[in-house]
């Protein structure tokens, strides 16, 4: 009688263990997918941050240099900056959509 109960208990424990393992795999897969998605977003943010940081440093250096006489040229900076920003947006949009 006790052996029967023990065998039933062992089977129940085994079924429970399998269900917990399946649940763990399912949750692990979902977490792994979300982490991968967050990593991709983080990498995209870092690339944008690098571009904009360098763009502002270069623009500020050119502006300062022109103001204090380091550079002697008459290129209008605002339209040039708009063209560069537009090109960046267009080119980075192609990379995001996979058309690069």
Backbone bond lengths (Angstrom), bond angles and torsions (degrees), N, CA, C in turn:
res aa  C-N    CA-C-N  psi(-1)  N-CA   C-N-CA  omega(-1)  CA-C   N-CA-C  phi
1 X - - - 1.448 - - 1.528 110.78 -
2 X 1.315 115.81 -46.09 1.461 119.54 179.27 1.519 111.28 -67.73
3 X 1.342 116.41 -34.36 1.462 119.52 178.79 1.529 110.94 -64.18
4 X 1.323 116.14 -39.49 1.465 120.91 178.13 1.520 110.81 -61.95
5 X 1.291 116.68 -46.15 1.464 122.18 179.53 1.534 109.89 -63.59
6 X 1.311 115.44 -41.02 1.454 120.39 179.75 1.534 110.74 -64.02
7 X 1.336 117.45 -42.02 1.461 121.73 178.45 1.523 110.74 -64.69
8 X 1.337 117.68 -42.20 1.462 121.56 177.54 1.528 110.08 -62.62
9 X 1.309 115.76 -41.68 1.462 120.53 179.00 1.530 110.30 -64.44
10 X 1.331 116.55 -42.16 1.465 120.11 177.96 1.525 111.24 -62.22
11 X 1.345 117.03 -42.33 1.462 120.66 178.44 1.525 110.79 -64.37
12 X 1.321 116.07 -41.88 1.466 120.19 178.73 1.524 111.02 -62.98
13 X 1.314 116.19 -41.80 1.462 120.58 178.66 1.523 110.00 -64.66
14 X 1.321 117.58 -41.16 1.459 121.87 179.16 1.531 110.88 -63.83
15 X 1.324 117.44 -44.46 1.466 121.28 177.61 1.527 110.10 -62.19
16 X 1.312 116.40 -43.68 1.460 121.04 179.02 1.534 110.53 -63.03
17 X 1.318 117.33 -42.46 1.451 121.57 178.42 1.527 110.75 -60.70
18 X 1.339 117.36 -43.70 1.462 121.72 178.98 1.529 110.75 -63.59
19 X 1.324 116.78 -42.20 1.471 120.08 178.66 1.528 111.20 -63.76
20 X 1.325 116.47 -40.84 1.464 120.49 178.89 1.525 110.17 -65.40
21 X 1.333 117.56 -41.09 1.462 120.61 177.46 1.527 111.19 -63.09
22 X 1.335 117.01 -43.58 1.463 120.71 177.82 1.531 110.65 -61.53
23 X 1.319 115.35 -44.38 1.459 120.30 178.65 1.526 110.33 -61.50
24 X 1.326 116.07 -43.09 1.460 120.78 179.01 1.521 111.94 -61.61
25 X 1.339 116.45 -42.40 1.465 120.11 177.69 1.528 110.89 -64.06
26 X 1.325 116.28 -43.08 1.466 120.39 179.64 1.521 110.94 -61.88
27 X 1.309 116.63 -48.29 1.464 120.55 179.27 1.525 110.14 -64.25
28 X 1.321 116.67 -42.46 1.466 120.67 178.68 1.519 112.05 -59.74
29 X 1.333 116.95 -42.65 1.465 120.35 178.22 1.527 111.00 -63.24
30 X 1.322 116.35 -42.53 1.466 120.02 179.45 1.521 110.67 -64.83
31 X 1.321 116.70 -44.29 1.466 120.50 179.60 1.525 110.17 -63.89
32 X 1.323 116.29 -42.96 1.463 120.49 179.45 1.527 110.38 -60.61
33 X 1.325 116.95 -41.38 1.465 120.58 177.80 1.513 112.03 -62.87
34 X 1.325 116.88 -43.79 1.465 120.92 179.80 1.529 111.12 -66.59
35 X 1.317 117.05 -41.10 1.465 120.68 179.23 1.524 109.86 -63.16
36 X 1.329 116.88 -42.81 1.460 120.47 177.37 1.521 111.46 -61.37
37 X 1.326 116.19 -41.51 1.464 120.63 178.24 1.528 110.78 -63.52
38 X 1.325 116.67 -43.97 1.462 120.53 178.84 1.525 111.27 -64.45
39 X 1.330 117.26 -38.86 1.469 120.69 177.54 1.524 111.01 -62.36
40 X 1.343 116.29 -41.85 1.467 119.03 179.00 1.526 110.59 -64.03
41 X 1.333 116.86 -42.39 1.467 120.23 178.32 1.521 110.28 -64.47
42 X 1.323 116.62 -42.21 1.467 120.79 -179.52 1.525 110.37 -62.52
43 X 1.318 117.14 -43.22 1.462 120.57 178.85 1.523 110.61 -62.97
44 X 1.319 117.10 -39.40 1.461 120.74 178.78 1.522 109.77 -64.52
45 X 1.324 117.50 -43.41 1.460 121.74 179.69 1.522 109.72 -62.95
46 X 1.327 117.63 -42.49 1.466 120.62 179.11 1.521 111.66 -61.91
47 X 1.324 118.09 -41.11 1.456 120.98 179.57 1.521 110.36 -65.59
48 X 1.341 116.81 -43.07 1.459 119.98 177.62 1.513 110.51 -63.16
49 X 1.328 116.62 -42.74 1.462 120.62 -179.71 1.519 111.37 -63.02
50 X 1.316 116.99 -40.13 1.466 121.19 178.27 1.522 110.24 -63.66
51 X 1.325 116.40 -46.67 1.462 119.96 179.96 1.520 110.60 -59.85
52 X 1.332 117.10 -51.96 1.463 119.86 -176.01 1.527 111.38 -66.72
53 X 1.312 117.56 -36.59 1.459 119.75 177.20 1.518 111.63 -61.66
54 X 1.335 115.75 -47.54 1.469 120.02 178.71 1.528 111.18 -66.47
55 X 1.318 117.06 -37.75 1.467 120.18 179.33 1.525 110.68 -61.84
56 X 1.330 117.40 -44.09 1.462 120.18 179.66 1.533 111.72 -68.39
57 X 1.316 116.90 -37.16 1.470 119.69 177.85 1.528 110.25 -64.03
58 X 1.326 116.78 -46.21 1.461 120.40 179.98 1.533 110.46 -64.67
59 X 1.334 116.56 -46.22 1.470 120.05 -179.65 1.528 110.66 -61.32
60 X 1.316 117.18 -43.67 1.463 120.48 179.07 1.510 112.45 -64.79
61 X 1.321 116.72 -40.13 1.465 120.86 178.90 1.530 110.80 -65.16
62 X 1.333 116.36 -43.53 1.465 120.09 178.57 1.522 110.20 -64.02
63 X 1.323 116.38 -45.23 1.467 120.61 -179.38 1.536 110.43 -61.33
64 X 1.338 115.98 -48.11 1.464 120.37 179.05 1.530 110.47 -63.30
65 X 1.320 116.56 -45.66 1.459 120.56 -179.69 1.512 112.20 -60.85
66 X 1.303 117.23 -39.32 1.462 120.91 178.55 1.534 110.01 -68.21
67 X 1.338 116.31 -38.72 1.467 120.81 -179.15 1.526 112.23 -66.88
68 X 1.328 117.44 -36.07 1.467 119.27 -177.01 1.526 112.80 -100.69
69 X 1.329 116.57 7.17 1.451 120.29 172.20 1.515 115.95 90.62
70 X 1.323 119.20 16.22 1.465 120.13 176.59 1.520 110.91 -71.99
71 X 1.325 115.77 -37.84 1.463 121.34 -175.84 1.524 109.10 -116.30
72 X 1.331 115.85 141.28 1.454 121.33 177.52 1.533 108.13 -124.26
73 X 1.296 115.56 89.47 1.451 120.92 175.84 1.518 108.10 -151.18
74 X 1.317 115.82 157.70 1.459 120.85 -177.02 1.519 112.06 -118.19
75 X 1.302 116.76 44.12 1.470 121.01 175.95 1.522 107.22 -86.22
76 X 1.326 118.03 125.92 1.472 118.75 177.32 1.526 110.33 -66.25
77 X 1.310 116.51 120.34 1.464 121.26 -172.13 1.526 112.64 -72.22
78 X 1.327 118.34 -41.80 1.473 120.78 -175.85 1.533 111.92 -60.11
79 X 1.340 119.69 -51.38 1.469 118.03 178.83 1.530 112.79 -63.60
80 X 1.312 116.31 -37.25 1.464 119.93 178.14 1.521 110.80 -62.54
81 X 1.328 116.30 -43.37 1.465 120.75 178.52 1.518 110.76 -63.33
82 X 1.337 117.87 -41.80 1.467 120.55 178.21 1.526 111.53 -62.20
83 X 1.328 116.97 -40.22 1.469 120.15 178.27 1.524 110.23 -64.19
84 X 1.318 117.74 -44.36 1.465 121.56 179.97 1.529 110.60 -63.67
85 X 1.325 117.29 -44.58 1.477 120.75 178.51 1.525 109.91 -62.19
86 X 1.334 117.23 -43.14 1.469 120.52 178.40 1.513 112.22 -60.97
87 X 1.330 116.48 -43.88 1.465 120.01 177.30 1.521 111.82 -61.08
88 X 1.326 115.66 -42.16 1.466 119.20 179.12 1.528 110.78 -61.28
89 X 1.331 116.39 -45.10 1.471 119.98 -178.38 1.521 110.28 -63.47
90 X 1.312 117.51 -43.76 1.465 120.84 179.97 1.515 110.85 -63.93
91 X 1.330 117.10 -47.52 1.469 120.39 -177.56 1.522 112.08 -68.35
92 X 1.317 117.86 -39.67 1.464 118.73 178.98 1.522 110.88 -71.57
93 X 1.333 118.44 -28.06 1.465 121.27 175.44 1.521 111.16 -65.93
94 X 1.334 116.68 -37.34 1.463 120.29 177.51 1.513 111.26 -66.26
95 X 1.326 118.26 -38.75 1.463 121.45 179.24 1.512 110.59 -65.92
96 X 1.333 117.08 -40.78 1.468 120.74 -179.00 1.518 111.50 -65.41
97 X 1.335 117.38 -37.51 1.456 119.49 -177.67 1.528 112.24 -85.52
98 X 1.345 116.51 -3.26 1.465 120.04 177.19 1.513 113.68 85.12
99 X 1.328 118.40 15.46 1.445 121.88 -178.77 1.522 113.49 -98.79
100 X 1.324 118.49 18.14 1.462 120.32 -175.19 1.507 112.74 -72.70
